[in-house]
Amino acid sequence: MLGNCKEMIIFVVGGDTFKTFKSHFQKWPESRLSRLINAKTRGEIFQLCDEFSINSCGVRTYTFHRNPVHFNTILDMYRTNQVHCSKHCCTLTTKEELEFWGSDELEMELCCSSQYCDENKIHERNNKRDKKEKERRKSVIFSDDRFGSSVKELIRKKIWYLLEYPKSSTAAKVNQKITCN
């Protein structure tokens, strides 16, 4: 029993506890968890995790202040030597988690990769569209030179922005709430 105890590793991710064995971390030596298991000094360990402790039996506990939703998927990668993705999670979050834990989305199994790639393309397209829209709104707001520089013209410009662009300032947001109610 004591031999198994020394082989056991505990991960605490976002308050959730996950137990596994050291022997699972041989396939991806460059990944975060494999590097963590093989770290020799406390300095190396603390570069890879947020907290670390060893109990009286020699069981190591590594703590990460992260959302635990994807962590079972990450551990399954080590247990099964296959990278899959959760069906009910955002592909952008999956990508970020794979990067953090030191895995590559290109290693994903075929059963998951086509859907993952399709969803990722949709997210990228939507992000580009949103970015262009934000830039367009900024340019409309800040490129209007029709106002002069006199006090009267500056006041006119402020009033115009207040009424025409309800997200341009706090006062405009307040004005919009008042006029909408």
C-alpha positions as CSV (number, residue, x, y, z in Angstrom):
1,M,0.0,0.0,0.0
2,L,2.8,2.4,0.8
3,G,4.4,1.9,-2.6
4,N,1.1,3.0,-4.2
5,C,0.9,5.9,-1.8
6,K,4.3,7.2,-3.1
7,E,3.1,6.8,-6.7
8,M,-0.1,8.8,-6.1
9,I,-0.3,12.4,-7.0
10,I,-3.0,14.9,-6.1
11,F,-4.0,17.9,-8.1
12,V,-6.3,20.5,-6.7
13,V,-7.7,22.6,-9.5
14,G,-10.1,25.4,-8.7
15,G,-10.9,23.6,-5.4
16,D,-11.7,20.3,-7.0
17,T,-9.4,17.3,-6.1
18,F,-8.1,14.9,-8.7
19,K,-6.0,11.8,-7.9
20,T,-3.8,9.9,-10.3
21,F,-0.4,8.1,-10.5
22,K,3.0,9.4,-11.5
23,S,3.3,6.6,-14.1
24,H,0.7,8.4,-16.3
25,F,3.0,11.3,-17.1
26,Q,5.5,9.7,-19.5
27,K,4.0,10.2,-23.0
28,W,4.2,14.1,-23.2
29,P,7.4,15.0,-21.4
30,E,7.2,18.7,-22.5
31,S,3.7,19.2,-21.1
32,R,3.2,21.2,-17.9
33,L,2.2,18.3,-15.7
34,S,5.0,16.0,-16.9
35,R,7.5,18.8,-16.3
36,L,5.9,19.4,-12.9
37,I,6.2,15.7,-11.9
38,N,9.9,15.6,-13.0
39,A,10.8,18.9,-11.4
40,K,13.7,18.6,-9.0
41,T,13.6,21.9,-7.1
42,R,10.8,23.9,-5.4
43,G,11.7,26.8,-7.7
44,E,10.9,24.6,-10.7
45,I,7.7,23.4,-9.2
46,F,6.4,26.9,-8.3
47,Q,7.1,28.0,-11.9
48,L,4.5,25.4,-13.0
49,C,1.9,25.5,-10.3
50,D,0.4,27.9,-7.7
51,E,0.9,25.8,-4.5
52,F,2.7,22.6,-3.6
53,S,2.9,20.4,-0.5
54,I,4.0,16.9,0.5
55,N,2.1,15.0,3.2
56,S,3.7,12.6,5.7
57,C,3.3,9.6,3.3
58,G,5.2,11.4,0.6
59,V,2.1,12.2,-1.5
60,R,2.6,15.4,-3.5
61,T,-0.3,17.8,-3.9
62,Y,-0.1,20.4,-6.6
63,T,-2.6,23.3,-6.7
64,F,-3.7,25.4,-9.6
65,H,-6.0,28.4,-9.3
66,R,-7.9,27.6,-12.5
67,N,-11.3,26.6,-13.6
68,P,-11.5,22.8,-13.1
69,V,-14.0,22.1,-15.9
70,H,-11.4,20.9,-18.5
71,F,-9.0,19.2,-16.1
72,N,-10.6,15.7,-16.4
73,T,-10.1,16.0,-20.1
74,I,-6.4,16.9,-19.5
75,L,-5.9,14.0,-17.1
76,D,-7.5,11.6,-19.6
77,M,-4.9,12.8,-22.1
78,Y,-2.2,11.3,-19.9
79,R,-4.2,8.2,-18.9
80,T,-5.3,7.2,-22.4
81,N,-2.5,8.8,-24.5
82,Q,-5.2,10.5,-26.6
83,V,-6.4,14.1,-26.8
84,H,-10.1,14.6,-26.9
85,C,-12.2,17.6,-26.2
86,S,-15.3,18.1,-24.1
87,K,-18.5,18.3,-26.2
88,H,-20.1,21.0,-24.1
89,C,-17.3,23.5,-23.8
90,C,-16.3,26.5,-25.9
91,T,-13.5,25.7,-28.4
92,L,-11.7,28.9,-27.5
93,T,-11.6,27.8,-23.8
94,T,-10.5,24.3,-24.9
95,K,-7.7,25.9,-27.0
96,E,-6.5,28.0,-24.0
97,E,-6.6,25.1,-21.7
98,L,-4.6,22.9,-24.1
99,E,-2.0,25.6,-24.4
100,F,-1.8,26.2,-20.7
101,W,-1.3,22.5,-19.9
102,G,1.3,22.1,-22.7
103,S,-0.7,20.1,-25.3
104,D,-1.3,21.0,-28.9
105,E,-4.7,21.0,-30.6
106,L,-3.1,19.2,-33.5
107,E,-2.7,16.1,-31.3
108,M,-6.5,15.9,-31.0
109,E,-8.1,12.7,-32.1
110,L,-10.0,12.7,-35.4
111,C,-13.3,12.0,-33.7
112,C,-13.1,15.5,-32.0
113,S,-10.8,17.5,-34.3
114,S,-13.2,18.1,-37.2
115,Q,-16.0,19.6,-35.0
116,Y,-13.4,21.5,-33.0
117,C,-11.9,23.0,-36.1
118,D,-15.3,24.0,-37.5
119,E,-16.3,25.7,-34.2
120,N,-12.9,27.4,-34.0
121,K,-13.3,28.9,-37.5
122,I,-16.8,30.2,-36.6
123,H,-15.4,31.8,-33.4
124,E,-12.5,33.4,-35.3
125,R,-14.8,34.7,-38.0
126,N,-17.1,36.2,-35.3
127,N,-14.2,37.7,-33.4
128,K,-12.9,39.4,-36.6
129,R,-16.4,40.7,-37.4
130,D,-16.8,42.1,-33.9
131,K,-13.3,43.7,-34.0
132,K,-14.1,45.4,-37.3
133,E,-17.4,46.7,-36.0
134,K,-15.7,48.1,-32.9
135,E,-13.1,49.8,-35.0
136,R,-15.8,51.2,-37.4
137,R,-17.7,52.7,-34.4
138,K,-14.5,54.2,-33.0
139,S,-13.7,55.8,-36.3
140,V,-17.2,57.2,-36.7
141,I,-17.1,58.7,-33.2
142,F,-13.6,60.2,-33.4
143,S,-13.2,61.1,-37.0
144,D,-16.0,63.7,-37.2
145,D,-14.3,67.1,-37.7
146,R,-17.4,69.1,-38.4
147,F,-17.2,70.9,-35.2
148,G,-15.1,74.0,-34.6
149,S,-12.9,74.8,-31.6
150,S,-14.9,77.5,-30.0
151,V,-16.6,76.9,-26.6
152,K,-20.0,77.0,-28.3
153,E,-18.9,74.4,-30.9
154,L,-17.3,72.1,-28.2
155,I,-20.6,72.1,-26.2
156,R,-22.5,71.4,-29.4
157,K,-20.1,68.5,-30.1
158,K,-20.6,67.0,-26.6
159,I,-24.3,67.2,-26.8
160,W,-24.3,65.6,-30.3
161,Y,-22.1,62.7,-29.0
162,L,-24.4,62.4,-25.9
163,L,-27.5,61.9,-28.1
164,E,-26.0,60.2,-31.2
165,Y,-23.6,57.7,-29.5
166,P,-25.1,56.4,-26.3
167,K,-22.0,54.3,-25.5
168,S,-19.4,57.1,-25.9
169,S,-19.4,58.2,-22.3
170,T,-20.9,57.6,-18.9
171,A,-23.2,60.6,-19.3
172,A,-24.4,59.3,-22.6
173,K,-25.2,55.9,-21.0
174,V,-27.1,57.6,-18.2
175,N,-29.0,59.7,-20.8
176,Q,-29.9,56.6,-22.8
177,K,-31.3,54.9,-19.6
178,I,-33.3,58.0,-18.8
179,T,-34.8,58.3,-22.3
180,C,-35.5,54.6,-22.6
181,N,-37.5,54.5,-19.4
